[in-house]
């Protein structure tokens, strides 16, 4: 059973498409009341299915919102859920850009 689970994560098939469609339906049904969790789930599914463009678009959108409890640069750097896109130069640029924009200017006290 464990081996089958590992294989299902490596080779996307119809189940990933079903998960993406389910996540999209959940976002539509929940609306703004559910916060950013459904978008993070959808970005994760996109990352694992090889839909890197969609995953990066969602991450860029999420990192532009106040959503530190759901997604942050630190979480993206450490969470293995983002391993499929971690080495993409656009992912690295997004982390660097967001990390720089969230750093307070030198000399400011916070």
N, CA, C and O atoms as CSV, one atom per row, in Angstrom:
chain,resi,resn,atom,element,x,y,z
A,1,UNK,N,N,0.824,-1.191,0.000
A,1,UNK,CA,C,0.000,0.000,0.000
A,1,UNK,C,C,0.867,1.253,0.000
A,1,UNK,O,O,0.602,2.192,-0.750
A,2,UNK,N,N,1.884,1.270,0.825
A,2,UNK,CA,C,2.747,2.449,0.919
A,2,UNK,C,C,3.433,2.728,-0.422
A,2,UNK,O,O,3.531,3.881,-0.842
A,3,UNK,N,N,3.902,1.678,-1.087
A,3,UNK,CA,C,4.564,1.869,-2.374
A,3,UNK,C,C,3.602,2.466,-3.388
A,3,UNK,O,O,3.997,3.336,-4.165
A,4,UNK,N,N,2.354,2.024,-3.403
A,4,UNK,CA,C,1.369,2.553,-4.330
A,4,UNK,C,C,1.145,4.038,-4.082
A,4,UNK,O,O,1.004,4.810,-5.031
A,5,UNK,N,N,1.112,4.450,-2.807
A,5,UNK,CA,C,0.917,5.866,-2.483
A,5,UNK,C,C,2.064,6.701,-3.022
A,5,UNK,O,O,1.841,7.781,-3.569
A,6,UNK,N,N,3.282,6.214,-2.875
A,6,UNK,CA,C,4.424,6.963,-3.386
A,6,UNK,C,C,4.346,7.086,-4.901
A,6,UNK,O,O,4.627,8.149,-5.455
A,7,UNK,N,N,3.966,6.008,-5.572
A,7,UNK,CA,C,3.865,6.055,-7.023
A,7,UNK,C,C,2.771,7.017,-7.477
A,7,UNK,O,O,2.932,7.699,-8.489
A,8,UNK,N,N,1.674,7.080,-6.750
A,8,UNK,CA,C,0.591,7.960,-7.161
A,8,UNK,C,C,0.997,9.419,-7.042
A,8,UNK,O,O,0.457,10.266,-7.754
A,9,UNK,N,N,1.939,9.733,-6.155
A,9,UNK,CA,C,2.420,11.108,-6.036
A,9,UNK,C,C,3.380,11.445,-7.171
A,9,UNK,O,O,3.467,12.597,-7.595
A,10,UNK,N,N,4.098,10.443,-7.660
A,10,UNK,CA,C,5.092,10.706,-8.696
A,10,UNK,C,C,4.482,10.784,-10.082
A,10,UNK,O,O,4.930,11.590,-10.898
A,11,UNK,N,N,3.491,9.986,-10.372
A,11,UNK,CA,C,2.938,9.938,-11.708
A,11,UNK,C,C,1.499,10.435,-11.701
A,11,UNK,O,O,0.576,9.698,-11.355
A,12,UNK,N,N,1.321,11.694,-12.086
A,12,UNK,CA,C,-0.037,12.249,-12.101
A,12,UNK,C,C,-0.926,11.486,-13.075
A,12,UNK,O,O,-0.474,11.038,-14.129
A,13,UNK,N,N,-2.161,11.348,-12.718
A,13,UNK,CA,C,-3.123,10.689,-13.576
A,13,UNK,C,C,-4.475,11.351,-13.370
A,13,UNK,O,O,-4.530,12.493,-12.913
A,14,UNK,N,N,-5.545,10.684,-13.688
A,14,UNK,CA,C,-6.880,11.275,-13.599
A,14,UNK,C,C,-7.229,11.738,-12.199
A,14,UNK,O,O,-8.047,12.644,-12.038
A,15,UNK,N,N,-6.617,11.125,-11.165
A,15,UNK,CA,C,-6.919,11.536,-9.788
A,15,UNK,C,C,-6.481,12.969,-9.522
A,15,UNK,O,O,-7.148,13.699,-8.789
A,16,UNK,N,N,-5.363,13.374,-10.115
A,16,UNK,CA,C,-4.908,14.755,-9.925
A,16,UNK,C,C,-5.872,15.724,-10.570
A,16,UNK,O,O,-6.176,16.773,-10.002
A,17,UNK,N,N,-6.359,15.381,-11.762
A,17,UNK,CA,C,-7.333,16.249,-12.420
A,17,UNK,C,C,-8.595,16.352,-11.572
A,17,UNK,O,O,-9.173,17.430,-11.436
A,18,UNK,N,N,-9.016,15.234,-11.007
A,18,UNK,CA,C,-10.194,15.247,-10.130
A,18,UNK,C,C,-9.941,16.128,-8.907
A,18,UNK,O,O,-10.819,16.888,-8.499
A,19,UNK,N,N,-8.743,16.030,-8.319
A,19,UNK,CA,C,-8.422,16.845,-7.144
A,19,UNK,C,C,-8.410,18.328,-7.490
A,19,UNK,O,O,-8.867,19.155,-6.701
A,20,UNK,N,N,-7.886,18.669,-8.673
A,20,UNK,CA,C,-7.858,20.066,-9.091
A,20,UNK,C,C,-9.283,20.581,-9.284
A,20,UNK,O,O,-9.615,21.681,-8.843
A,21,UNK,N,N,-10.111,19.795,-9.935
A,21,UNK,CA,C,-11.508,20.201,-10.150
A,21,UNK,C,C,-12.243,20.335,-8.814
A,21,UNK,O,O,-13.042,21.253,-8.631
A,22,UNK,N,N,-11.974,19.429,-7.895
A,22,UNK,CA,C,-12.596,19.498,-6.571
A,22,UNK,C,C,-12.152,20.750,-5.834
A,22,UNK,O,O,-12.971,21.419,-5.204
A,23,UNK,N,N,-10.880,21.071,-5.902
A,23,UNK,CA,C,-10.372,22.282,-5.244
A,23,UNK,C,C,-10.994,23.530,-5.857
A,23,UNK,O,O,-11.332,24.469,-5.136
A,24,UNK,N,N,-11.147,23.554,-7.173
A,24,UNK,CA,C,-11.774,24.705,-7.827
A,24,UNK,C,C,-13.241,24.845,-7.414
A,24,UNK,O,O,-13.724,25.955,-7.194
A,25,UNK,N,N,-13.946,23.717,-7.311
A,25,UNK,CA,C,-15.352,23.773,-6.864
A,25,UNK,C,C,-15.449,24.268,-5.434
A,25,UNK,O,O,-16.352,25.035,-5.099
A,26,UNK,N,N,-14.520,23.831,-4.587
A,26,UNK,CA,C,-14.521,24.271,-3.183
A,26,UNK,C,C,-14.297,25.772,-3.090
A,26,UNK,O,O,-14.912,26.441,-2.260
A,27,UNK,N,N,-13.427,26.304,-3.931
A,27,UNK,CA,C,-13.165,27.741,-3.928
A,27,UNK,C,C,-14.424,28.496,-4.333
A,27,UNK,O,O,-14.766,29.509,-3.722
A,28,UNK,N,N,-15.110,28.009,-5.356
A,28,UNK,CA,C,-16.334,28.680,-5.810
A,28,UNK,C,C,-17.429,28.618,-4.754
A,28,UNK,O,O,-18.124,29.605,-4.515
A,29,UNK,N,N,-17.582,27.455,-4.120
A,29,UNK,CA,C,-18.636,27.291,-3.125
A,29,UNK,C,C,-18.367,28.086,-1.854
A,29,UNK,O,O,-19.277,28.692,-1.289
A,30,UNK,N,N,-17.123,28.080,-1.412
A,30,UNK,CA,C,-16.794,28.731,-0.145
A,30,UNK,C,C,-16.699,30.244,-0.287
A,30,UNK,O,O,-17.024,30.984,0.642
A,31,UNK,N,N,-16.257,30.694,-1.440
A,31,UNK,CA,C,-16.102,32.128,-1.626
A,31,UNK,C,C,-15.014,32.685,-0.730
A,31,UNK,O,O,-14.064,31.981,-0.386
A,32,UNK,N,N,-15.148,33.928,-0.357
A,32,UNK,CA,C,-14.126,34.616,0.435
A,32,UNK,C,C,-14.136,34.173,1.897
A,32,UNK,O,O,-13.171,34.414,2.622
A,33,UNK,N,N,-15.209,33.536,2.331
A,33,UNK,CA,C,-15.325,33.190,3.750
A,33,UNK,C,C,-14.317,32.138,4.203
A,33,UNK,O,O,-14.019,32.046,5.393
A,34,UNK,N,N,-13.795,31.353,3.283
A,34,UNK,CA,C,-12.869,30.284,3.667
A,34,UNK,C,C,-11.418,30.743,3.709
A,34,UNK,O,O,-10.535,29.959,4.058
A,35,UNK,N,N,-11.163,31.967,3.367
A,35,UNK,CA,C,-9.795,32.474,3.398
A,35,UNK,C,C,-8.965,31.957,2.239
A,35,UNK,O,O,-9.485,31.736,1.145
A,36,UNK,N,N,-7.689,31.765,2.476
A,36,UNK,CA,C,-6.761,31.395,1.415
A,36,UNK,C,C,-6.431,29.909,1.360
A,36,UNK,O,O,-5.687,29.477,0.479
A,37,UNK,N,N,-6.964,29.130,2.274
A,37,UNK,CA,C,-6.636,27.701,2.308
A,37,UNK,C,C,-6.962,26.981,0.997
A,37,UNK,O,O,-6.124,26.220,0.511
A,38,UNK,N,N,-8.135,27.186,0.408
A,38,UNK,CA,C,-8.410,26.477,-0.850
A,38,UNK,C,C,-7.447,26.852,-1.970
A,38,UNK,O,O,-7.092,26.003,-2.787
A,39,UNK,N,N,-7.019,28.110,-2.019
A,39,UNK,CA,C,-6.065,28.519,-3.052
A,39,UNK,C,C,-4.704,27.869,-2.851
A,39,UNK,O,O,-4.041,27.497,-3.819
A,40,UNK,N,N,-4.289,27.732,-1.606
A,40,UNK,CA,C,-3.026,27.046,-1.324
A,40,UNK,C,C,-3.132,25.582,-1.740
A,40,UNK,O,O,-2.198,25.035,-2.326
A,41,UNK,N,N,-4.259,24.949,-1.444
A,41,UNK,CA,C,-4.460,23.549,-1.851
A,41,UNK,C,C,-4.415,23.408,-3.367
A,41,UNK,O,O,-3.816,22.470,-3.894
A,42,UNK,N,N,-5.049,24.341,-4.061
A,42,UNK,CA,C,-5.047,24.286,-5.526
A,42,UNK,C,C,-3.629,24.494,-6.062
A,42,UNK,O,O,-3.224,23.808,-7.001
A,43,UNK,N,N,-2.882,25.411,-5.493
A,43,UNK,CA,C,-1.500,25.635,-5.922
A,43,UNK,C,C,-0.645,24.389,-5.688
A,43,UNK,O,O,0.218,24.059,-6.501
A,44,UNK,N,N,-0.891,23.704,-4.573
A,44,UNK,CA,C,-0.151,22.472,-4.279
A,44,UNK,C,C,-0.452,21.400,-5.322
A,44,UNK,O,O,0.458,20.736,-5.817
A,45,UNK,N,N,-1.716,21.237,-5.648
A,45,UNK,CA,C,-2.100,20.253,-6.665
A,45,UNK,C,C,-1.468,20.627,-7.999
A,45,UNK,O,O,-0.962,19.757,-8.708
A,46,UNK,N,N,-1.491,21.912,-8.349
A,46,UNK,CA,C,-0.873,22.344,-9.603
A,46,UNK,C,C,0.626,22.048,-9.617
A,46,UNK,O,O,1.169,21.617,-10.634
A,47,UNK,N,N,1.285,22.280,-8.495
A,47,UNK,CA,C,2.725,22.007,-8.420
A,47,UNK,C,C,3.005,20.523,-8.636
A,47,UNK,O,O,3.931,20.168,-9.366
A,48,UNK,N,N,2.221,19.664,-8.016
A,48,UNK,CA,C,2.456,18.223,-8.110
A,48,UNK,C,C,2.046,17.634,-9.451
A,48,UNK,O,O,2.531,16.565,-9.824
A,49,UNK,N,N,1.165,18.306,-10.182
A,49,UNK,CA,C,0.741,17.773,-11.476
A,49,UNK,C,C,1.570,18.315,-12.623
A,49,UNK,O,O,1.344,17.963,-13.781
A,50,UNK,N,N,2.531,19.172,-12.302
A,50,UNK,CA,C,3.369,19.716,-13.356
A,50,UNK,C,C,2.809,20.977,-13.980
A,50,UNK,O,O,3.349,21.468,-14.971
A,51,UNK,N,N,1.743,21.504,-13.424
A,51,UNK,CA,C,1.141,22.739,-13.912
A,51,UNK,C,C,1.832,23.915,-13.209
A,51,UNK,O,O,1.210,24.651,-12.443
A,52,UNK,N,N,3.108,24.071,-13.482
A,52,UNK,CA,C,3.946,25.030,-12.782
A,52,UNK,C,C,3.475,26.464,-12.965
A,52,UNK,O,O,3.487,27.250,-12.019
A,53,UNK,N,N,3.061,26.804,-14.177
A,53,UNK,CA,C,2.610,28.177,-14.433
A,53,UNK,C,C,1.441,28.552,-13.533
A,53,UNK,O,O,1.429,29.631,-12.941
A,54,UNK,N,N,0.460,27.663,-13.432
A,54,UNK,CA,C,-0.713,27.937,-12.595
A,54,UNK,C,C,-0.323,27.999,-11.116
A,54,UNK,O,O,-0.822,28.851,-10.381
A,55,UNK,N,N,0.560,27.107,-10.680
A,55,UNK,CA,C,0.993,27.108,-9.287
A,55,UNK,C,C,1.718,28.407,-8.943
A,55,UNK,O,O,1.466,29.000,-7.895
A,56,UNK,N,N,2.607,28.844,-9.813
A,56,UNK,CA,C,3.349,30.083,-9.559
A,56,UNK,C,C,2.431,31.300,-9.589
A,56,UNK,O,O,2.611,32.238,-8.812
A,57,UNK,N,N,1.456,31.283,-10.479
A,57,UNK,CA,C,0.494,32.391,-10.525
A,57,UNK,C,C,-0.277,32.486,-9.210
A,57,UNK,O,O,-0.433,33.572,-8.652
A,58,UNK,N,N,-0.755,31.355,-8.725
A,58,UNK,CA,C,-1.486,31.349,-7.453
A,58,UNK,C,C,-0.591,31.760,-6.290
A,58,UNK,O,O,-1.023,32.512,-5.416
A,59,UNK,N,N,0.637,31.282,-6.266
A,59,UNK,CA,C,1.552,31.653,-5.185
A,59,UNK,C,C,1.849,33.146,-5.203
A,59,UNK,O,O,1.903,33.784,-4.152
A,60,UNK,N,N,2.040,33.701,-6.394
A,60,UNK,CA,C,2.277,35.141,-6.507
A,60,UNK,C,C,1.075,35.909,-5.962
A,60,UNK,O,O,1.230,36.897,-5.244
A,61,UNK,N,N,-0.111,35.448,-6.309
A,61,UNK,CA,C,-1.346,36.077,-5.818
A,61,UNK,C,C,-1.450,35.957,-4.291
A,61,UNK,O,O,-1.784,36.926,-3.608
A,62,UNK,N,N,-1.166,34.776,-3.771
A,62,UNK,CA,C,-1.273,34.551,-2.325
A,62,UNK,C,C,-0.241,35.343,-1.527
A,62,UNK,O,O,-0.549,35.875,-0.461
A,63,UNK,N,N,0.975,35.420,-2.044
A,63,UNK,CA,C,2.007,36.146,-1.322
A,63,UNK,C,C,1.776,37.657,-1.352
A,63,UNK,O,O,2.350,38.393,-0.549
A,64,UNK,N,N,0.944,38.111,-2.267
A,64,UNK,CA,C,0.595,39.523,-2.328
A,64,UNK,C,C,-0.506,39.904,-1.355
A,64,UNK,O,O,-0.780,41.087,-1.154
A,65,UNK,N,N,-1.137,38.910,-0.753
A,65,UNK,CA,C,-2.219,39.138,0.208
A,65,UNK,C,C,-1.684,38.963,1.627
A,65,UNK,O,O,-0.660,38.311,1.829
A,66,UNK,N,N,-2.370,39.542,2.607
A,66,UNK,CA,C,-1.999,39.217,3.990
A,66,UNK,C,C,-2.482,37.809,4.327
A,66,UNK,O,O,-3.641,37.609,4.690
A,67,UNK,N,N,-1.590,36.848,4.204
A,67,UNK,CA,C,-1.964,35.449,4.454
A,67,UNK,C,C,-0.844,34.700,5.143
A,67,UNK,O,O,-0.592,33.536,4.831
A,68,UNK,N,N,-0.172,35.347,6.071
A,68,UNK,CA,C,0.977,34.754,6.736
A,68,UNK,C,C,0.679,33.481,7.488
A,68,UNK,O,O,1.572,32.657,7.686
A,69,UNK,N,N,-0.571,33.299,7.918
A,69,UNK,CA,C,-0.912,32.072,8.631
A,69,UNK,C,C,-1.086,30.890,7.698
A,69,UNK,O,O,-1.057,29.742,8.141
A,70,UNK,N,N,-1.268,31.156,6.406
A,70,UNK,CA,C,-1.510,30.095,5.440
A,70,UNK,C,C,-0.287,29.826,4.577
A,70,UNK,O,O,0.073,28.672,4.344
A,71,UNK,N,N,0.349,30.886,4.107
A,71,UNK,CA,C,1.497,30.743,3.211
A,71,UNK,C,C,2.474,31.882,3.490
A,71,UNK,O,O,2.075,33.020,3.737
A,72,UNK,N,N,3.744,31.552,3.445
A,72,UNK,CA,C,4.784,32.563,3.645
A,72,UNK,C,C,6.035,32.101,2.916
A,72,UNK,O,O,6.133,30.949,2.495
A,73,UNK,N,N,6.985,33.008,2.771
A,73,UNK,CA,C,8.237,32.652,2.116
A,73,UNK,C,C,8.945,31.550,2.901
A,73,UNK,O,O,9.492,30.618,2.311
A,74,UNK,N,N,8.935,31.656,4.219
A,74,UNK,CA,C,9.586,30.633,5.051
A,74,UNK,C,C,8.956,29.258,4.834
A,74,UNK,O,O,9.660,28.254,4.729
A,75,UNK,N,N,7.636,29.221,4.770
A,75,UNK,CA,C,6.941,27.955,4.539
A,75,UNK,C,C,7.266,27.399,3.158
A,75,UNK,O,O,7.483,26.197,3.008
A,76,UNK,N,N,7.302,28.251,2.166
A,76,UNK,CA,C,7.626,27.794,0.813
A,76,UNK,C,C,9.039,27.243,0.729
A,76,UNK,O,O,9.299,26.309,-0.031
A,77,UNK,N,N,9.947,27.808,1.497
A,77,UNK,CA,C,11.329,27.336,1.476
A,77,UNK,C,C,11.485,25.972,2.139
A,77,UNK,O,O,12.363,25.197,1.758
A,78,UNK,N,N,10.640,25.667,3.131
A,78,UNK,CA,C,10.824,24.455,3.933
A,78,UNK,C,C,9.854,23.316,3.634
A,78,UNK,O,O,10.218,22.149,3.775
A,79,UNK,N,N,8.651,23.628,3.232
A,79,UNK,CA,C,7.612,22.611,3.066
A,79,UNK,C,C,7.898,21.720,1.860
A,79,UNK,O,O,8.065,22.223,0.749
A,80,UNK,N,N,7.958,20.404,2.063
A,80,UNK,CA,C,8.231,19.492,0.946
A,80,UNK,C,C,7.120,19.460,-0.102
A,80,UNK,O,O,7.319,18.906,-1.183
A,81,UNK,N,N,5.979,20.028,0.188
A,81,UNK,CA,C,4.899,20.075,-0.801
A,81,UNK,C,C,5.315,20.855,-2.044
A,81,UNK,O,O,4.756,20.661,-3.123
A,82,UNK,N,N,6.301,21.738,-1.886
A,82,UNK,CA,C,6.720,22.576,-3.012
A,82,UNK,C,C,7.963,22.031,-3.716
A,82,UNK,O,O,8.530,22.707,-4.574
A,83,UNK,N,N,8.388,20.827,-3.365
A,83,UNK,CA,C,9.567,20.221,-3.994
A,83,UNK,C,C,9.469,20.117,-5.517
A,83,UNK,O,O,10.475,20.328,-6.193
A,84,UNK,N,N,8.301,19.801,-6.087
A,84,UNK,CA,C,8.254,19.675,-7.551
A,84,UNK,C,C,8.611,20.962,-8.303
A,84,UNK,O,O,9.057,20.897,-9.449
A,85,UNK,N,N,8.426,22.118,-7.685
A,85,UNK,CA,C,8.733,23.367,-8.389
A,85,UNK,C,C,9.877,24.145,-7.729
A,85,UNK,O,O,10.216,25.246,-8.161
A,86,UNK,N,N,10.448,23.581,-6.714
A,86,UNK,CA,C,11.478,24.289,-5.937
A,86,UNK,C,C,12.666,24.732,-6.785
A,86,UNK,O,O,13.225,25.799,-6.532
A,87,UNK,N,N,13.066,23.950,-7.777
A,87,UNK,CA,C,14.249,24.277,-8.573
A,87,UNK,C,C,13.923,25.117,-9.800
A,87,UNK,O,O,14.817,25.446,-10.579
A,88,UNK,N,N,12.657,25.464,-9.979
A,88,UNK,CA,C,12.276,26.330,-11.087
A,88,UNK,C,C,12.804,27.740,-10.803
A,88,UNK,O,O,12.581,28.267,-9.713
A,89,UNK,N,N,13.493,28.353,-11.753
A,89,UNK,CA,C,14.039,29.691,-11.524
A,89,UNK,C,C,12.961,30.733,-11.186
A,89,UNK,O,O,13.222,31.686,-10.452
A,90,UNK,N,N,11.755,30.545,-11.724
A,90,UNK,CA,C,10.666,31.490,-11.421
A,90,UNK,C,C,10.226,31.365,-9.965
A,90,UNK,O,O,9.874,32.362,-9.334
A,91,UNK,N,N,10.244,30.147,-9.430
A,91,UNK,CA,C,9.910,29.938,-8.024
A,91,UNK,C,C,10.951,30.613,-7.140
A,91,UNK,O,O,10.607,31.298,-6.178
A,92,UNK,N,N,12.216,30.418,-7.469
A,92,UNK,CA,C,13.289,31.045,-6.705
A,92,UNK,C,C,13.207,32.570,-6.775
A,92,UNK,O,O,13.430,33.256,-5.778
A,93,UNK,N,N,12.884,33.097,-7.964
A,93,UNK,CA,C,12.752,34.552,-8.123
A,93,UNK,C,C,11.570,35.077,-7.310
A,93,UNK,O,O,11.652,36.158,-6.726
A,94,UNK,N,N,10.482,34.328,-7.270
A,94,UNK,CA,C,9.308,34.727,-6.488
A,94,UNK,C,C,9.656,34.785,-5.000
A,94,UNK,O,O,9.267,35.725,-4.306
A,95,UNK,N,N,10.382,33.791,-4.516
A,95,UNK,CA,C,10.796,33.788,-3.117
A,95,UNK,C,C,11.690,34.988,-2.804
A,95,UNK,O,O,11.511,35.671,-1.797
A,96,UNK,N,N,12.640,35.221,-3.677
A,96,UNK,CA,C,13.585,36.313,-3.453
A,96,UNK,C,C,12.874,37.666,-3.503
A,96,UNK,O,O,13.105,38.529,-2.655
A,97,UNK,N,N,12.012,37.843,-4.498
A,97,UNK,CA,C,11.281,39.103,-4.656
A,97,UNK,C,C,10.379,39.363,-3.458
A,97,UNK,O,O,10.347,40.477,-2.934
A,98,UNK,N,N,9.655,38.354,-3.025
A,98,UNK,CA,C,8.731,38.506,-1.906
A,98,UNK,C,C,9.485,38.703,-0.605
A,98,UNK,O,O,9.071,39.491,0.245
A,99,UNK,N,N,10.589,37.991,-0.447
A,99,UNK,CA,C,11.389,38.120,0.770
A,99,UNK,C,C,11.975,39.524,0.881
A,99,UNK,O,O,12.016,40.098,1.969
A,100,UNK,N,N,12.425,40.075,-0.237
A,100,UNK,CA,C,12.983,41.427,-0.232
A,100,UNK,C,C,11.917,42.481,0.037
A,100,UNK,O,O,12.165,43.461,0.740
A,101,UNK,N,N,10.720,42.272,-0.530
A,101,UNK,CA,C,9.661,43.270,-0.346
A,101,UNK,C,C,9.089,43.245,1.067
A,101,UNK,O,O,8.514,44.236,1.517
A,102,UNK,N,N,9.241,42.118,1.778
A,102,UNK,CA,C,8.702,42.035,3.133
A,102,UNK,C,C,9.735,42.422,4.193
A,102,UNK,O,O,9.405,42.538,5.373
A,103,UNK,N,N,10.982,42.621,3.768
A,103,UNK,CA,C,12.022,43.020,4.711
A,103,UNK,C,C,11.905,44.511,5.007
A,103,UNK,O,O,11.852,45.315,4.075
A,104,UNK,N,N,11.863,44.899,6.274
A,104,UNK,CA,C,11.795,46.322,6.594
A,104,UNK,C,C,13.081,47.042,6.190
A,104,UNK,O,O,14.159,46.449,6.228
A,105,UNK,N,N,12.978,48.302,5.807
A,105,UNK,CA,C,14.177,49.041,5.422
A,105,UNK,C,C,15.176,49.120,6.567
A,105,UNK,O,O,14.795,49.087,7.737
A,106,UNK,N,N,16.441,49.225,6.226
A,106,UNK,CA,C,17.496,49.318,7.243
A,106,UNK,C,C,17.307,50.573,8.074
A,106,UNK,O,O,17.027,51.648,7.542
A,107,UNK,N,N,17.460,50.432,9.364
A,107,UNK,CA,C,17.332,51.560,10.262
A,107,UNK,C,C,15.947,51.744,10.835
A,107,UNK,O,O,15.757,52.555,11.741
A,108,UNK,N,N,14.966,51.001,10.322
A,108,UNK,CA,C,13.612,51.123,10.891
A,108,UNK,C,C,13.484,50.158,12.064
A,108,UNK,O,O,14.057,49.069,12.047
A,109,UNK,N,N,12.754,50.550,13.049
A,109,UNK,CA,C,12.591,49.685,14.224
A,109,UNK,C,C,11.231,49.020,14.184
A,109,UNK,O,O,10.196,49.682,14.109
A,110,UNK,N,N,11.254,47.678,14.235
A,110,UNK,CA,C,10.007,46.917,14.264
A,110,UNK,C,C,10.126,45.767,15.197
A,110,UNK,O,O,9.175,45.002,15.359
